[in-house]
Amino acid sequence: MTFTEKVKNEITNQQLSEIENRYLFLGYIYANAIFENNKIIITLENKNIAEKLFKTIKYCYYINPKITVRYQKKFKVQRLFIIEIDDYQNNINIELSNLNLIDEDNKKSFLKGVFLATGSVNNPNKNSYHLELNFQDEDKCIYILDFLKELNYNFKFLKRNKSFMLYLKSGEQISDFLKILEVVKELFYFEDIRILRDHKNMVNRLNNCEQANFEKSLSTGNKQINIINYLIDNNYFDLLDEKTKEIALYRLKYPENSYKSFANILSKKLNRNVTKSYVNHHLRKITEFYIKIKNKE
């Protein structure tokens, strides 16, 4: 079972009030139903969602819908549930035209229906976070986009072939969206994986920083060794003061160490406190002295 199916099944198992079930149903048919000749036709594959909609129609609207099960072969055998609702008095259409999306519970229930009809979300174990809502009608897609913006969700809009898509790539925003769907079990799973991934990413970033610092220290150390050897080979070394020469000679022994590590080594070797700034000061003096010599030459 995919992560999307788990999320949708958790929504269908929620204990909702009659009005909440009505708004979930209205969200679903708004996003994914055909309206023709006073009939509402819903075609779907998920058995749990089909049962949820069937019960809502029967017990909230007192309508006995017709349900047909068909099988089609498309890569593998798929079972399709087709629900037909006779809406002779247009009661459902009237409700759909007069949505009261001010009440928070109504908003949540409506979005649950929209997600059941059009939504999918990647398993957080995959390489990237991704949640999307797909629509065949651009006007409906824009309406839902504006509705989501009012709820402070930064969905992106994309036209793809003959359909229209709203999507999120932010793990944090997807987590917030799962909260509004009230899928507690799958939200906890999503958050656990997200924390684990963020921890791994943080460790990788720290490792990359350490590697970059090591490479920087190695490159800097090699340059300093070349400068010190140049001064020794060309009889300039004795022109340095005693403290600077002392630092230079130890640097030849420990070229790969960072300034902090090098200062700690010197503190032990010299039996006195040697600071990072002390090391930096004398190594900078060596470099400046070398540059003056090269400028004269």
N, C-alpha and C positions, 0 to 999 in steps of 0.2 A: 504494500500500500504506500502510495506517495505521501509526502508531507502535506500537499494540497488536499488530498482525500481525507487525511487525518483531521485537518483543520475543519473541513466541511462537515465531516461526520460529528465532530464535537459540537458544531453549531446546531445541527439537526437534533442532537440529543438534549439540548438545553430546555429547561422547563420555563416556558414563556406564558405570559397572560394572553387573553384573547386579543387585546388590542396590539400587543407586541407581535403575535403570530400574523395578524392582519397586515401590519406594516412590513414584516419580513416577506410575506407573500406579494405585497404590492411592489416591493423592491425587486423581487425576482421577475415578475411579469413585465415590469417597466424595462428591465434590461434584456429580457430574453423570452419574448412571447410574440405570437402572431395574432393579430386582431382582424377578423374577417366575418362578415355576415352574422353579427351578434354572437360570434364564437371567439373564444380565446383558446389558442392551441399552444401547448408547451411540449417541447421535445427535449428529452434529457437522458443521460446514461446512468446517473447515480441513483441506485435503488433507494437509499436512505432519504435523499432529497425528494424523490418522487413520492414516497410515503408521507413525508412531512407536508408537502404541498397538498396531497390528496386529503389528508385529515383536516388541514386548515380550511380547504374549500368546503368540505362536508360539514364540519362542526362550527365554523365561524360564519359561513355564508349560507348554510342550510341548502347547499346545492349538491346533487349527486353527479359528479363528473364522470365522463366516460374515460376509461384508461385502457390502452392497447399496448401490448408488448410485441415488439418486432425484433428480428435478428438480422443483422447485416454483416457481410464479410468484408472487412477492410483491414488488410494485414492479418487480423485475427477476428474471430466472431465477436461482434458487439451486440449487446442487448439494449434496445432503445425503448424508453417508456414515453408514450404519447398520451397526454392528458387533454381532453377536450371539455371546455366549460361552456354551457349555454347561458349567455348573459342577456336574456331577452329584454329585461328592463334596464339594462346598462348600469346596474348598481355598482359593479366592480369598476367599470369605466369612470363613473362619477367619482368614486372614492379616489381613483388614480389621478383624476383631474383636480381634486381638491385636497392634495396632500398637506397635512399639518406637520411640517418638519421644523417646528420650534421646540417642541418637547424633546429632551435629551434621549429618553427611552425610545421614542419614535424614530429619532435619527439613527440610533444604534441598530434598531431592528430593520430599518429600511436598508442600511448599509450591509447588514448580514445577508439580506435577500439579494442585493446586487452582487456581493462577493460569491454567494452560492451559484449565481447565474453566470458570472463572467470572470471570476477571480482564479488566480493561481499564484503560488508562492514557492520559491526554491527551498529545498532542504538547506538549512544553514551550514551543513557539512560540505556543501559544494563550494567552488572557488569564489563565487560572488553572491551577494545578497540581491534578490530580485523578487518583487511582487508586482503583479499586473492585473488590470481589468480590461477586458476586450469587448468592443461594441461593434455592431454592424451599422449602427445609425450615428452619424456625426453629431447631430443635435443632442441626442441623449448623452453621448460621451461628454460634450461640452457642459451640459447641465450638471452631470455628476462631478466634473472637474471643478466647476464653480462652487458646488456644494462642499466638496472636500477642501477647497481653499478657505472657506468660511470656518472650517474645523482646524485650520492651520496645518494641513498636510500639503507638502510641496511636491505633488504629483507632476510628472512630465507628460506631455502629450506627443503622440507619434502616430502618423498615418502609415499603415502598413498594408500594401496591396489594396484590397477592398474593405479592410476593417480599420478600426481606430483604437488605439491603445493608450491607457494611462498607466504609468509605472513608477515605482520607487526603487532606488538603489541603496539607500541609506539603511544600515542595519538598525539604527536607533529609531528611524521613522517607521520601519516595518514592524518593529517591536511595539511601538505606540499604536499602530493600526490593529495589530492582533489584540491589544488590550481593549480597544473599542468593540471588537468582535466578541470579547469575553470568552476567548478560548484559553482557559487557564492552564490546562495540561500542556497544550502545544506551545503556549507562550513560555512556560517554564523551561521546556525543552529547547526552544529557540534561544532563550537567554543564557542557558547553560553552555550551549555550543558557542554563542557569541562571546561570552566571557573567556572561554578556553581559546578561541581564535585570537581574540585581542591580546591575551597573555602571550601566545606564541609569537604574534606579530611584534609585541613589545620586546620579547627576548631576542628576536631576529634583528630588530632595530639596534638594540644594545650591542649585540655581537658585531653588527656592521660598523657601529661607531667605534667599538674597541679595535676592530680590524683596521679601520681608517686611521685611528690614532696611532696604532702600531706602525702602519706603513708610513705615516707622516714622520713619526719619531725615527724610523729607520732611514728615511730619505734625508732628514735633517742631520742625523748622526753621521751619515756617509759624507755629506758636504763638509761637516766640521772636521772629520778625519782627514779629508783631502787638503783642507786649508792648513791644519796643524802640520801635516807631513810636508806640505810645500814650504812652510816657515822653517821647519827643521832642515830640510834638504838645501835650502838657499840661505842658511846662516842668519835668518831673521829671528829665530825663536828666542835667543838670549836677550833680545830687545824688549821682551815682555817683562812685566813685573813678576815677582816671585809667586804671589797668590794666583795670578792668571796662568803662569806656567804649571803650577801644581794642578789646577783644574784641567789644563790641556793634557797633561800626561795621564791623568786618570781617565780622561775622555777617550784616549786611545785604547784603554783597556775595556771600557764599557760603552761602545758606540751605539748600541741598539736600545739603550734604556731611555725612557722619557725623563724629562727634567726632574720630576718628582721622585721617580725611582732612583735616578742618579744621585740626587741630593741625599736620599736615605743611605745609599751605599757610602758616600763620602763621610756622612756623620759617623758611621761605624769605623771607617778606616782612619779617620783623623781624630777620633775621640772628642769631637765637639759638634755642636749643632750647626749643620749646614742647611740652608733653606733653598727652596726652589728659585727664589728671586736672586739669591747669591750666585747660584749656578748660571742663571740666565744672564746676569750682569757680566760675568767674566767671559762666557762664551760669545756674547755680543761684542765685547772688547776685542776678542781675537778676530772676529769677522770684520769689524770696522778697521782694525789694523791691517788686515790682509787687503781690503779694498783700497786703502791709502797707498799701499805698496804697488798694487797693480795699476793704479792711476798714474803714479810716478813713472813706472816702467813704460 
